[in-house]
Protein backbone atom coordinates (compact mmCIF):
# COMPACT_ATOMS: atom_id res chain seq x y z
CA UNK A 1 0.00 0.00 0.00
CA UNK A 2 1.45 3.44 -0.93
CA UNK A 3 2.19 5.97 1.81
CA UNK A 4 -0.23 8.87 2.31
CA UNK A 5 1.08 12.33 1.57
CA UNK A 6 0.63 15.39 3.80
CA UNK A 7 -1.88 16.78 1.29
CA UNK A 8 -4.07 13.68 1.53
CA UNK A 9 -4.08 13.90 5.31
CA UNK A 10 -5.23 17.55 5.21
CA UNK A 11 -8.38 16.77 3.24
CA UNK A 12 -9.67 17.39 -0.26
CA UNK A 13 -8.56 21.04 -0.55
CA UNK A 14 -4.97 20.49 0.52
CA UNK A 15 -4.91 23.57 2.78
CA UNK A 16 -6.47 25.05 5.87
CA UNK A 17 -10.01 26.37 5.50
CA UNK A 18 -10.57 30.13 5.25
CA UNK A 19 -13.73 31.97 6.26
CA UNK A 20 -14.67 35.42 4.95
CA UNK A 21 -16.87 36.86 7.67
CA UNK A 22 -17.54 40.41 6.51
CA UNK A 23 -17.65 42.94 3.75
CA UNK A 24 -16.73 46.60 3.78
CA UNK A 25 -16.75 49.25 1.12
CA UNK A 26 -18.29 52.41 -0.26
CA UNK A 27 -21.13 51.74 -2.62
CA UNK A 28 -22.45 54.46 -4.97
CA UNK A 29 -25.79 55.99 -3.98
CA UNK A 30 -26.36 53.19 -1.43
CA UNK A 31 -26.24 52.90 2.35
CA UNK A 32 -25.76 49.12 2.33
CA UNK A 33 -25.22 46.12 0.05
CA UNK A 34 -28.96 45.35 -0.21
CA UNK A 35 -29.72 48.88 -1.44
CA UNK A 36 -26.80 48.69 -3.91
CA UNK A 37 -28.15 45.36 -5.23
CA UNK A 38 -31.57 46.91 -5.79
CA UNK A 39 -30.02 49.80 -7.71
CA UNK A 40 -28.19 47.31 -9.94
CA UNK A 41 -31.29 45.18 -10.52
CA UNK A 42 -33.38 48.26 -11.36
CA UNK A 43 -30.73 49.59 -13.74
CA UNK A 44 -30.49 52.85 -11.78
CA UNK A 45 -27.94 55.44 -12.91
CA UNK A 46 -25.63 55.88 -9.91
CA UNK A 47 -23.11 58.19 -11.60
CA UNK A 48 -22.99 61.62 -10.00
CA UNK A 49 -21.31 64.84 -11.05
CA UNK A 50 -20.68 66.45 -7.68
CA UNK A 51 -17.86 66.78 -5.15
CA UNK A 52 -19.02 64.24 -2.54
CA UNK A 53 -16.00 62.01 -3.20
CA UNK A 54 -13.62 63.95 -5.44
CA UNK A 55 -13.16 67.49 -6.60
CA UNK A 56 -15.04 68.17 -9.86
CA UNK A 57 -12.77 67.37 -12.82
CA UNK A 58 -10.36 65.22 -10.79
CA UNK A 59 -11.22 62.04 -12.73
CA UNK A 60 -10.74 63.68 -16.10
CA UNK A 61 -7.41 65.18 -14.98
CA UNK A 62 -6.16 61.69 -14.01
CA UNK A 63 -7.07 60.35 -17.46
CA UNK A 64 -4.87 62.97 -19.15
CA UNK A 65 -1.67 61.85 -17.36
N, CA, C, O and CB atoms as a CASP TS submission, in Angstrom:
PFRMAT TS
TARGET T0000
AUTHOR 0000-0000-0000
METHOD Language model
MODEL 1
PARENT N/A
ATOM      1  N   UNK     1       0.843  -1.182   0.000  1.00  0.00           N
ATOM      2  CA  UNK     1       0.000   0.000   0.000  1.00  0.00           C
ATOM      3  C   UNK     1       0.889   1.246   0.000  1.00  0.00           C
ATOM      4  O   UNK     1       1.821   1.327   0.801  1.00  0.00           O
ATOM      5  CB  UNK     1      -0.959  -0.003   1.224  1.00  0.00           C
ATOM      6  N   UNK     2       0.621   2.232  -0.889  1.00  0.00           N
ATOM      7  CA  UNK     2       1.451   3.440  -0.930  1.00  0.00           C
ATOM      8  C   UNK     2       1.234   4.315   0.306  1.00  0.00           C
ATOM      9  O   UNK     2       0.166   4.306   0.919  1.00  0.00           O
ATOM     10  CB  UNK     2       1.150   4.246  -2.197  1.00  0.00           C
ATOM     11  N   UNK     3       2.279   5.070   0.651  1.00  0.00           N
ATOM     12  CA  UNK     3       2.186   5.967   1.806  1.00  0.00           C
ATOM     13  C   UNK     3       1.301   7.172   1.483  1.00  0.00           C
ATOM     14  O   UNK     3       1.259   7.639   0.345  1.00  0.00           O
ATOM     15  CB  UNK     3       3.592   6.439   2.240  1.00  0.00           C
ATOM     16  N   UNK     4       0.601   7.663   2.494  1.00  0.00           N
ATOM     17  CA  UNK     4      -0.228   8.872   2.310  1.00  0.00           C
ATOM     18  C   UNK     4       0.658  10.103   2.349  1.00  0.00           C
ATOM     19  O   UNK     4       1.631  10.152   3.102  1.00  0.00           O
ATOM     20  CB  UNK     4      -1.338   8.970   3.404  1.00  0.00           C
ATOM     21  N   UNK     5       0.330  11.073   1.558  1.00  0.00           N
ATOM     22  CA  UNK     5       1.085  12.328   1.570  1.00  0.00           C
ATOM     23  C   UNK     5       0.449  13.298   2.555  1.00  0.00           C
ATOM     24  O   UNK     5      -0.681  13.085   2.996  1.00  0.00           O
ATOM     25  CB  UNK     5       1.144  12.954   0.153  1.00  0.00           C
ATOM     26  N   UNK     6       1.167  14.365   2.902  1.00  0.00           N
ATOM     27  CA  UNK     6       0.628  15.389   3.801  1.00  0.00           C
ATOM     28  C   UNK     6      -0.648  15.994   3.227  1.00  0.00           C
ATOM     29  O   UNK     6      -1.578  16.286   3.977  1.00  0.00           O
ATOM     30  CB  UNK     6       1.672  16.492   4.051  1.00  0.00           C
ATOM     31  N   UNK     7      -0.709  16.185   1.924  1.00  0.00           N
ATOM     32  CA  UNK     7      -1.883  16.783   1.289  1.00  0.00           C
ATOM     33  C   UNK     7      -3.106  15.897   1.474  1.00  0.00           C
ATOM     34  O   UNK     7      -4.199  16.400   1.735  1.00  0.00           O
ATOM     35  CB  UNK     7      -1.626  17.022  -0.204  1.00  0.00           C
ATOM     36  N   UNK     8      -2.942  14.613   1.345  1.00  0.00           N
ATOM     37  CA  UNK     8      -4.067  13.684   1.525  1.00  0.00           C
ATOM     38  C   UNK     8      -4.578  13.701   2.962  1.00  0.00           C
ATOM     39  O   UNK     8      -5.777  13.559   3.200  1.00  0.00           O
ATOM     40  CB  UNK     8      -3.649  12.259   1.139  1.00  0.00           C
ATOM     41  N   UNK     9      -3.675  13.873   3.909  1.00  0.00           N
ATOM     42  CA  UNK     9      -4.080  13.900   5.309  1.00  0.00           C
ATOM     43  C   UNK     9      -4.824  15.181   5.656  1.00  0.00           C
ATOM     44  O   UNK     9      -5.617  15.181   6.597  1.00  0.00           O
ATOM     45  CB  UNK     9      -2.868  13.748   6.207  1.00  0.00           C
ATOM     46  N   UNK    10      -4.598  16.270   4.931  1.00  0.00           N
ATOM     47  CA  UNK    10      -5.231  17.548   5.215  1.00  0.00           C
ATOM     48  C   UNK    10      -6.651  17.622   4.666  1.00  0.00           C
ATOM     49  O   UNK    10      -7.398  18.524   5.045  1.00  0.00           O
ATOM     50  CB  UNK    10      -4.402  18.671   4.643  1.00  0.00           C
ATOM     51  N   UNK    11      -7.039  16.732   3.811  1.00  0.00           N
ATOM     52  CA  UNK    11      -8.383  16.765   3.245  1.00  0.00           C
ATOM     53  C   UNK    11      -8.352  17.067   1.763  1.00  0.00           C
ATOM     54  O   UNK    11      -7.287  17.131   1.149  1.00  0.00           O
ATOM     55  CB  UNK    11      -9.235  17.792   3.961  1.00  0.00           C
ATOM     56  N   UNK    12      -9.536  17.251   1.195  1.00  0.00           N
ATOM     57  CA  UNK    12      -9.667  17.393  -0.256  1.00  0.00           C
ATOM     58  C   UNK    12      -9.075  18.686  -0.799  1.00  0.00           C
ATOM     59  O   UNK    12      -8.653  18.717  -1.955  1.00  0.00           O
ATOM     60  CB  UNK    12     -11.111  17.317  -0.639  1.00  0.00           C
ATOM     61  N   UNK    13      -9.027  19.764  -0.001  1.00  0.00           N
ATOM     62  CA  UNK    13      -8.555  21.037  -0.552  1.00  0.00           C
ATOM     63  C   UNK    13      -7.052  21.192  -0.436  1.00  0.00           C
ATOM     64  O   UNK    13      -6.470  22.020  -1.137  1.00  0.00           O
ATOM     65  CB  UNK    13      -9.236  22.191   0.145  1.00  0.00           C
ATOM     66  N   UNK    14      -6.414  20.430   0.417  1.00  0.00           N
ATOM     67  CA  UNK    14      -4.970  20.490   0.519  1.00  0.00           C
ATOM     68  C   UNK    14      -4.455  21.682   1.310  1.00  0.00           C
ATOM     69  O   UNK    14      -3.251  21.937   1.306  1.00  0.00           O
ATOM     70  CB  UNK    14      -4.386  20.515  -0.836  1.00  0.00           C
ATOM     71  N   UNK    15      -5.329  22.420   1.988  1.00  0.00           N
ATOM     72  CA  UNK    15      -4.910  23.566   2.778  1.00  0.00           C
ATOM     73  C   UNK    15      -5.917  23.809   3.893  1.00  0.00           C
ATOM     74  O   UNK    15      -6.987  23.202   3.933  1.00  0.00           O
ATOM     75  CB  UNK    15      -4.761  24.822   1.892  1.00  0.00           C
ATOM     76  N   UNK    16      -5.556  24.696   4.781  1.00  0.00           N
ATOM     77  CA  UNK    16      -6.471  25.049   5.868  1.00  0.00           C
ATOM     78  C   UNK    16      -7.672  25.798   5.298  1.00  0.00           C
ATOM     79  O   UNK    16      -7.558  26.477   4.277  1.00  0.00           O
ATOM     80  CB  UNK    16      -5.749  25.910   6.946  1.00  0.00           C
ATOM     81  N   UNK    17      -8.814  25.674   5.956  1.00  0.00           N
ATOM     82  CA  UNK    17     -10.012  26.368   5.501  1.00  0.00           C
ATOM     83  C   UNK    17      -9.928  27.846   5.857  1.00  0.00           C
ATOM     84  O   UNK    17      -9.316  28.217   6.859  1.00  0.00           O
ATOM     85  CB  UNK    17     -11.273  25.737   6.116  1.00  0.00           C
ATOM     86  N   UNK    18     -10.543  28.685   5.034  1.00  0.00           N
ATOM     87  CA  UNK    18     -10.566  30.125   5.251  1.00  0.00           C
ATOM     88  C   UNK    18     -12.014  30.578   5.236  1.00  0.00           C
ATOM     89  O   UNK    18     -12.796  30.149   4.388  1.00  0.00           O
ATOM     90  CB  UNK    18      -9.726  30.882   4.174  1.00  0.00           C
ATOM     91  N   UNK    19     -12.374  31.450   6.178  1.00  0.00           N
ATOM     92  CA  UNK    19     -13.732  31.973   6.261  1.00  0.00           C
ATOM     93  C   UNK    19     -13.687  33.483   6.057  1.00  0.00           C
ATOM     94  O   UNK    19     -12.925  34.182   6.725  1.00  0.00           O
ATOM     95  CB  UNK    19     -14.393  31.614   7.628  1.00  0.00           C
ATOM     96  N   UNK    20     -14.506  33.987   5.131  1.00  0.00           N
ATOM     97  CA  UNK    20     -14.672  35.421   4.953  1.00  0.00           C
ATOM     98  C   UNK    20     -15.918  35.794   5.733  1.00  0.00           C
ATOM     99  O   UNK    20     -17.019  35.350   5.406  1.00  0.00           O
ATOM    100  CB  UNK    20     -14.783  35.829   3.425  1.00  0.00           C
ATOM    101  N   UNK    21     -15.746  36.608   6.764  1.00  0.00           N
ATOM    102  CA  UNK    21     -16.872  36.860   7.666  1.00  0.00           C
ATOM    103  C   UNK    21     -17.452  38.265   7.570  1.00  0.00           C
ATOM    104  O   UNK    21     -18.315  38.626   8.370  1.00  0.00           O
ATOM    105  CB  UNK    21     -16.444  36.612   9.066  1.00  0.00           C
ATOM    106  N   UNK    22     -17.000  39.061   6.614  1.00  0.00           N
ATOM    107  CA  UNK    22     -17.539  40.409   6.514  1.00  0.00           C
ATOM    108  C   UNK    22     -17.225  41.050   5.184  1.00  0.00           C
ATOM    109  O   UNK    22     -16.462  40.523   4.374  1.00  0.00           O
ATOM    110  CB  UNK    22     -17.006  41.264   7.625  1.00  0.00           C
ATOM    111  N   UNK    23     -17.829  42.192   4.985  1.00  0.00           N
ATOM    112  CA  UNK    23     -17.649  42.939   3.747  1.00  0.00           C
ATOM    113  C   UNK    23     -17.663  44.410   4.102  1.00  0.00           C
ATOM    114  O   UNK    23     -18.489  44.848   4.902  1.00  0.00           O
ATOM    115  CB  UNK    23     -18.754  42.596   2.690  1.00  0.00           C
ATOM    116  N   UNK    24     -16.767  45.170   3.522  1.00  0.00           N
ATOM    117  CA  UNK    24     -16.726  46.597   3.778  1.00  0.00           C
ATOM    118  C   UNK    24     -16.441  47.313   2.470  1.00  0.00           C
ATOM    119  O   UNK    24     -15.709  46.809   1.618  1.00  0.00           O
ATOM    120  CB  UNK    24     -15.663  46.947   4.851  1.00  0.00           C
ATOM    121  N   UNK    25     -17.019  48.479   2.323  1.00  0.00           N
ATOM    122  CA  UNK    25     -16.752  49.251   1.120  1.00  0.00           C
ATOM    123  C   UNK    25     -17.687  50.443   1.009  1.00  0.00           C
ATOM    124  O   UNK    25     -18.624  50.588   1.793  1.00  0.00           O
ATOM    125  CB  UNK    25     -16.881  48.372  -0.110  1.00  0.00           C
ATOM    126  N   UNK    26     -17.423  51.288   0.034  1.00  0.00           N
ATOM    127  CA  UNK    26     -18.288  52.415  -0.262  1.00  0.00           C
ATOM    128  C   UNK    26     -19.014  52.102  -1.549  1.00  0.00           C
ATOM    129  O   UNK    26     -18.393  51.856  -2.583  1.00  0.00           O
ATOM    130  CB  UNK    26     -17.486  53.748  -0.368  1.00  0.00           C
ATOM    131  N   UNK    27     -20.312  52.112  -1.483  1.00  0.00           N
ATOM    132  CA  UNK    27     -21.135  51.741  -2.624  1.00  0.00           C
ATOM    133  C   UNK    27     -21.864  52.985  -3.134  1.00  0.00           C
ATOM    134  O   UNK    27     -22.446  53.718  -2.335  1.00  0.00           O
ATOM    135  CB  UNK    27     -22.145  50.618  -2.243  1.00  0.00           C
ATOM    136  N   UNK    28     -21.847  53.239  -4.433  1.00  0.00           N
ATOM    137  CA  UNK    28     -22.448  54.459  -4.967  1.00  0.00           C
ATOM    138  C   UNK    28     -23.950  54.543  -4.713  1.00  0.00           C
ATOM    139  O   UNK    28     -24.694  53.599  -4.978  1.00  0.00           O
ATOM    140  CB  UNK    28     -22.183  54.551  -6.446  1.00  0.00           C
ATOM    141  N   UNK    29     -24.376  55.686  -4.199  1.00  0.00           N
ATOM    142  CA  UNK    29     -25.792  55.995  -3.980  1.00  0.00           C
ATOM    143  C   UNK    29     -26.512  54.957  -3.123  1.00  0.00           C
ATOM    144  O   UNK    29     -27.724  54.782  -3.250  1.00  0.00           O
ATOM    145  CB  UNK    29     -26.494  56.116  -5.306  1.00  0.00           C
ATOM    146  N   UNK    30     -25.769  54.263  -2.247  1.00  0.00           N
ATOM    147  CA  UNK    30     -26.357  53.194  -1.430  1.00  0.00           C
ATOM    148  C   UNK    30     -25.800  53.237  -0.022  1.00  0.00           C
ATOM    149  O   UNK    30     -24.620  53.521   0.182  1.00  0.00           O
ATOM    150  CB  UNK    30     -26.095  51.817  -2.060  1.00  0.00           C
ATOM    151  N   UNK    31     -26.664  52.952   0.955  1.00  0.00           N
ATOM    152  CA  UNK    31     -26.239  52.897   2.352  1.00  0.00           C
ATOM    153  C   UNK    31     -25.796  51.500   2.775  1.00  0.00           C
ATOM    154  O   UNK    31     -25.145  51.342   3.808  1.00  0.00           O
ATOM    155  CB  UNK    31     -27.362  53.366   3.249  1.00  0.00           C
ATOM    156  N   UNK    32     -26.145  50.486   1.984  1.00  0.00           N
ATOM    157  CA  UNK    32     -25.765  49.116   2.327  1.00  0.00           C
ATOM    158  C   UNK    32     -25.785  48.254   1.061  1.00  0.00           C
ATOM    159  O   UNK    32     -26.187  48.711  -0.008  1.00  0.00           O
ATOM    160  CB  UNK    32     -26.721  48.526   3.413  1.00  0.00           C
ATOM    161  N   UNK    33     -25.347  47.011   1.201  1.00  0.00           N
ATOM    162  CA  UNK    33     -25.225  46.118   0.051  1.00  0.00           C
ATOM    163  C   UNK    33     -26.592  45.769  -0.547  1.00  0.00           C
ATOM    164  O   UNK    33     -26.707  45.588  -1.759  1.00  0.00           O
ATOM    165  CB  UNK    33     -24.493  44.841   0.456  1.00  0.00           C
ATOM    166  N   UNK    34     -27.619  45.675   0.290  1.00  0.00           N
ATOM    167  CA  UNK    34     -28.959  45.353  -0.214  1.00  0.00           C
ATOM    168  C   UNK    34     -29.489  46.492  -1.092  1.00  0.00           C
ATOM    169  O   UNK    34     -30.079  46.249  -2.145  1.00  0.00           O
ATOM    170  CB  UNK    34     -29.933  45.085   0.963  1.00  0.00           C
ATOM    171  N   UNK    35     -29.276  47.725  -0.653  1.00  0.00           N
ATOM    172  CA  UNK    35     -29.717  48.877  -1.443  1.00  0.00           C
ATOM    173  C   UNK    35     -28.934  48.964  -2.758  1.00  0.00           C
ATOM    174  O   UNK    35     -29.504  49.272  -3.805  1.00  0.00           O
ATOM    175  CB  UNK    35     -29.547  50.182  -0.632  1.00  0.00           C
ATOM    176  N   UNK    36     -27.629  48.691  -2.697  1.00  0.00           N
ATOM    177  CA  UNK    36     -26.801  48.695  -3.908  1.00  0.00           C
ATOM    178  C   UNK    36     -27.303  47.634  -4.892  1.00  0.00           C
ATOM    179  O   UNK    36     -27.394  47.892  -6.092  1.00  0.00           O
ATOM    180  CB  UNK    36     -25.310  48.442  -3.553  1.00  0.00           C
ATOM    181  N   UNK    37     -27.626  46.448  -4.385  1.00  0.00           N
ATOM    182  CA  UNK    37     -28.146  45.364  -5.228  1.00  0.00           C
ATOM    183  C   UNK    37     -29.434  45.798  -5.933  1.00  0.00           C
ATOM    184  O   UNK    37     -29.614  45.543  -7.124  1.00  0.00           O
ATOM    185  CB  UNK    37     -28.403  44.095  -4.380  1.00  0.00           C
ATOM    186  N   UNK    38     -30.316  46.446  -5.197  1.00  0.00           N
ATOM    187  CA  UNK    38     -31.572  46.908  -5.789  1.00  0.00           C
ATOM    188  C   UNK    38     -31.324  47.932  -6.895  1.00  0.00           C
ATOM    189  O   UNK    38     -31.985  47.904  -7.933  1.00  0.00           O
ATOM    190  CB  UNK    38     -32.474  47.512  -4.712  1.00  0.00           C
ATOM    191  N   UNK    39     -30.373  48.831  -6.668  1.00  0.00           N
ATOM    192  CA  UNK    39     -30.018  49.803  -7.711  1.00  0.00           C
ATOM    193  C   UNK    39     -29.541  49.080  -8.976  1.00  0.00           C
ATOM    194  O   UNK    39     -29.919  49.442 -10.090  1.00  0.00           O
ATOM    195  CB  UNK    39     -28.920  50.775  -7.200  1.00  0.00           C
ATOM    196  N   UNK    40     -28.706  48.057  -8.788  1.00  0.00           N
ATOM    197  CA  UNK    40     -28.194  47.307  -9.941  1.00  0.00           C
ATOM    198  C   UNK    40     -29.318  46.581 -10.667  1.00  0.00           C
ATOM    199  O   UNK    40     -29.396  46.624 -11.895  1.00  0.00           O
ATOM    200  CB  UNK    40     -27.125  46.302  -9.496  1.00  0.00           C
ATOM    201  N   UNK    41     -30.179  45.920  -9.920  1.00  0.00           N
ATOM    202  CA  UNK    41     -31.289  45.176 -10.523  1.00  0.00           C
ATOM    203  C   UNK    41     -32.223  46.107 -11.286  1.00  0.00           C
ATOM    204  O   UNK    41     -32.709  45.760 -12.363  1.00  0.00           O
ATOM    205  CB  UNK    41     -32.073  44.416  -9.446  1.00  0.00           C
ATOM    206  N   UNK    42     -32.476  47.298 -10.724  1.00  0.00           N
ATOM    207  CA  UNK    42     -33.380  48.265 -11.356  1.00  0.00           C
ATOM    208  C   UNK    42     -32.735  49.025 -12.509  1.00  0.00           C
ATOM    209  O   UNK    42     -33.417  49.747 -13.237  1.00  0.00           O
ATOM    210  CB  UNK    42     -33.875  49.248 -10.327  1.00  0.00           C
ATOM    211  N   UNK    43     -31.428  48.868 -12.678  1.00  0.00           N
ATOM    212  CA  UNK    43     -30.735  49.586 -13.742  1.00  0.00           C
ATOM    213  C   UNK    43     -30.599  51.072 -13.456  1.00  0.00           C
ATOM    214  O   UNK    43     -30.500  51.876 -14.383  1.00  0.00           O
ATOM    215  CB  UNK    43     -31.456  49.391 -15.045  1.00  0.00           C
ATOM    216  N   UNK    44     -30.593  51.448 -12.168  1.00  0.00           N
ATOM    217  CA  UNK    44     -30.490  52.853 -11.783  1.00  0.00           C
ATOM    218  C   UNK    44     -29.137  53.442 -12.176  1.00  0.00           C
ATOM    219  O   UNK    44     -28.108  52.771 -12.106  1.00  0.00           O
ATOM    220  CB  UNK    44     -30.709  53.004 -10.279  1.00  0.00           C
ATOM    221  N   UNK    45     -29.159  54.705 -12.590  1.00  0.00           N
ATOM    222  CA  UNK    45     -27.937  55.438 -12.906  1.00  0.00           C
ATOM    223  C   UNK    45     -27.372  55.974 -11.592  1.00  0.00           C
ATOM    224  O   UNK    45     -27.984  56.838 -10.964  1.00  0.00           O
ATOM    225  CB  UNK    45     -28.207  56.604 -13.936  1.00  0.00           C
ATOM    226  N   UNK    46     -26.221  55.474 -11.176  1.00  0.00           N
ATOM    227  CA  UNK    46     -25.625  55.884  -9.910  1.00  0.00           C
ATOM    228  C   UNK    46     -24.432  56.794 -10.097  1.00  0.00           C
ATOM    229  O   UNK    46     -23.703  57.060  -9.142  1.00  0.00           O
ATOM    230  CB  UNK    46     -25.216  54.680  -9.120  1.00  0.00           C
ATOM    231  N   UNK    47     -24.218  57.277 -11.314  1.00  0.00           N
ATOM    232  CA  UNK    47     -23.114  58.187 -11.595  1.00  0.00           C
ATOM    233  C   UNK    47     -23.530  59.593 -11.219  1.00  0.00           C
ATOM    234  O   UNK    47     -24.586  60.070 -11.634  1.00  0.00           O
ATOM    235  CB  UNK    47     -22.692  58.117 -13.085  1.00  0.00           C
ATOM    236  N   UNK    48     -22.696  60.257 -10.430  1.00  0.00           N
ATOM    237  CA  UNK    48     -22.986  61.616 -10.002  1.00  0.00           C
ATOM    238  C   UNK    48     -21.906  62.564 -10.507  1.00  0.00           C
ATOM    239  O   UNK    48     -20.780  62.151 -10.786  1.00  0.00           O
ATOM    240  CB  UNK    48     -23.098  61.692  -8.470  1.00  0.00           C
ATOM    241  N   UNK    49     -22.259  63.819 -10.619  1.00  0.00           N
ATOM    242  CA  UNK    49     -21.307  64.838 -11.052  1.00  0.00           C
ATOM    243  C   UNK    49     -21.244  65.919  -9.974  1.00  0.00           C
ATOM    244  O   UNK    49     -21.589  67.076 -10.211  1.00  0.00           O
ATOM    245  CB  UNK    49     -21.713  65.448 -12.443  1.00  0.00           C
ATOM    246  N   UNK    50     -20.794  65.512  -8.785  1.00  0.00           N
ATOM    247  CA  UNK    50     -20.685  66.454  -7.678  1.00  0.00           C
ATOM    248  C   UNK    50     -19.368  66.196  -6.953  1.00  0.00           C
ATOM    249  O   UNK    50     -18.568  65.372  -7.394  1.00  0.00           O
ATOM    250  CB  UNK    50     -21.899  66.325  -6.703  1.00  0.00           C
ATOM    251  N   UNK    51     -19.142  66.889  -5.854  1.00  0.00           N
ATOM    252  CA  UNK    51     -17.860  66.775  -5.151  1.00  0.00           C
ATOM    253  C   UNK    51     -17.968  65.994  -3.841  1.00  0.00           C
ATOM    254  O   UNK    51     -17.215  66.260  -2.904  1.00  0.00           O
ATOM    255  CB  UNK    51     -17.306  68.157  -4.869  1.00  0.00           C
ATOM    256  N   UNK    52     -18.893  65.036  -3.762  1.00  0.00           N
ATOM    257  CA  UNK    52     -19.019  64.239  -2.540  1.00  0.00           C
ATOM    258  C   UNK    52     -17.802  63.349  -2.304  1.00  0.00           C
ATOM    259  O   UNK    52     -17.448  63.079  -1.156  1.00  0.00           O
ATOM    260  CB  UNK    52     -20.273  63.384  -2.603  1.00  0.00           C
ATOM    261  N   UNK    53     -17.166  62.895  -3.364  1.00  0.00           N
ATOM    262  CA  UNK    53     -15.997  62.013  -3.196  1.00  0.00           C
ATOM    263  C   UNK    53     -14.717  62.642  -3.717  1.00  0.00           C
ATOM    264  O   UNK    53     -13.664  62.507  -3.094  1.00  0.00           O
ATOM    265  CB  UNK    53     -16.232  60.690  -3.906  1.00  0.00           C
ATOM    266  N   UNK    54     -14.790  63.324  -4.843  1.00  0.00           N
ATOM    267  CA  UNK    54     -13.616  63.947  -5.439  1.00  0.00           C
ATOM    268  C   UNK    54     -13.975  65.346  -5.909  1.00  0.00           C
ATOM    269  O   UNK    54     -15.141  65.667  -6.138  1.00  0.00           O
ATOM    270  CB  UNK    54     -13.069  63.099  -6.611  1.00  0.00           C
ATOM    271  N   UNK    55     -12.961  66.158  -6.044  1.00  0.00           N
ATOM    272  CA  UNK    55     -13.161  67.492  -6.600  1.00  0.00           C
ATOM    273  C   UNK    55     -13.652  67.355  -8.039  1.00  0.00           C
ATOM    274  O   UNK    55     -13.199  66.467  -8.762  1.00  0.00           O
ATOM    275  CB  UNK    55     -11.845  68.333  -6.535  1.00  0.00           C
ATOM    276  N   UNK    56     -14.574  68.225  -8.462  1.00  0.00           N
ATOM    277  CA  UNK    56     -15.040  68.172  -9.861  1.00  0.00           C
ATOM    278  C   UNK    56     -13.860  68.260 -10.830  1.00  0.00           C
ATOM    279  O   UNK    56     -12.984  69.109 -10.667  1.00  0.00           O
ATOM    280  CB  UNK    56     -16.045  69.319 -10.145  1.00  0.00           C
ATOM    281  N   UNK    57     -13.837  67.396 -11.823  1.00  0.00           N
ATOM    282  CA  UNK    57     -12.766  67.373 -12.816  1.00  0.00           C
ATOM    283  C   UNK    57     -11.572  66.514 -12.447  1.00  0.00           C
ATOM    284  O   UNK    57     -10.696  66.300 -13.285  1.00  0.00           O
ATOM    285  CB  UNK    57     -12.301  68.746 -13.060  1.00  0.00           C
ATOM    286  N   UNK    58     -11.508  66.018 -11.228  1.00  0.00           N
ATOM    287  CA  UNK    58     -10.364  65.217 -10.786  1.00  0.00           C
ATOM    288  C   UNK    58     -10.200  63.959 -11.636  1.00  0.00           C
ATOM    289  O   UNK    58      -9.080  63.619 -12.017  1.00  0.00           O
ATOM    290  CB  UNK    58     -10.523  64.833  -9.315  1.00  0.00           C
ATOM    291  N   UNK    59     -11.293  63.266 -11.938  1.00  0.00           N
ATOM    292  CA  UNK    59     -11.217  62.042 -12.730  1.00  0.00           C
ATOM    293  C   UNK    59     -10.693  62.327 -14.117  1.00  0.00           C
ATOM    294  O   UNK    59      -9.832  61.600 -14.612  1.00  0.00           O
ATOM    295  CB  UNK    59     -12.577  61.373 -12.816  1.00  0.00           C
ATOM    296  N   UNK    60     -11.188  63.357 -14.748  1.00  0.00           N
ATOM    297  CA  UNK    60     -10.741  63.684 -16.105  1.00  0.00           C
ATOM    298  C   UNK    60      -9.270  64.082 -16.092  1.00  0.00           C
ATOM    299  O   UNK    60      -8.541  63.757 -17.029  1.00  0.00           O
ATOM    300  CB  UNK    60     -11.598  64.821 -16.705  1.00  0.00           C
ATOM    301  N   UNK    61      -8.821  64.777 -15.052  1.00  0.00           N
ATOM    302  CA  UNK    61      -7.414  65.183 -14.978  1.00  0.00           C
ATOM    303  C   UNK    61      -6.524  63.943 -14.876  1.00  0.00           C
ATOM    304  O   UNK    61      -5.448  63.915 -15.474  1.00  0.00           O
ATOM    305  CB  UNK    61      -7.173  66.130 -13.764  1.00  0.00           C
ATOM    306  N   UNK    62      -6.949  62.924 -14.137  1.00  0.00           N
ATOM    307  CA  UNK    62      -6.160  61.694 -14.013  1.00  0.00           C
ATOM    308  C   UNK    62      -6.053  60.958 -15.339  1.00  0.00           C
ATOM    309  O   UNK    62      -5.031  60.330 -15.616  1.00  0.00           O
ATOM    310  CB  UNK    62      -6.773  60.776 -12.962  1.00  0.00           C
ATOM    311  N   UNK    63      -7.097  61.026 -16.165  1.00  0.00           N
ATOM    312  CA  UNK    63      -7.069  60.346 -17.459  1.00  0.00           C
ATOM    313  C   UNK    63      -6.067  60.991 -18.414  1.00  0.00           C
ATOM    314  O   UNK    63      -5.562  60.321 -19.315  1.00  0.00           O
ATOM    315  CB  UNK    63      -8.459  60.352 -18.086  1.00  0.00           C
ATOM    316  N   UNK    64      -5.772  62.263 -18.236  1.00  0.00           N
ATOM    317  CA  UNK    64      -4.873  62.974 -19.147  1.00  0.00           C
ATOM    318  C   UNK    64      -3.411  62.654 -18.874  1.00  0.00           C
ATOM    319  O   UNK    64      -2.570  62.880 -19.745  1.00  0.00           O
ATOM    320  CB  UNK    64      -5.096  64.469 -19.039  1.00  0.00           C
ATOM    321  N   UNK    65      -3.080  62.135 -17.697  1.00  0.00           N
ATOM    322  CA  UNK    65      -1.671  61.854 -17.362  1.00  0.00           C
ATOM    323  C   UNK    65      -1.252  60.491 -17.739  1.00  0.00           C
ATOM    324  O   UNK    65      -0.101  60.116 -17.519  1.00  0.00           O
ATOM    325  CB  UNK    65      -1.425  62.040 -15.917  1.00  0.00           C
TER
END
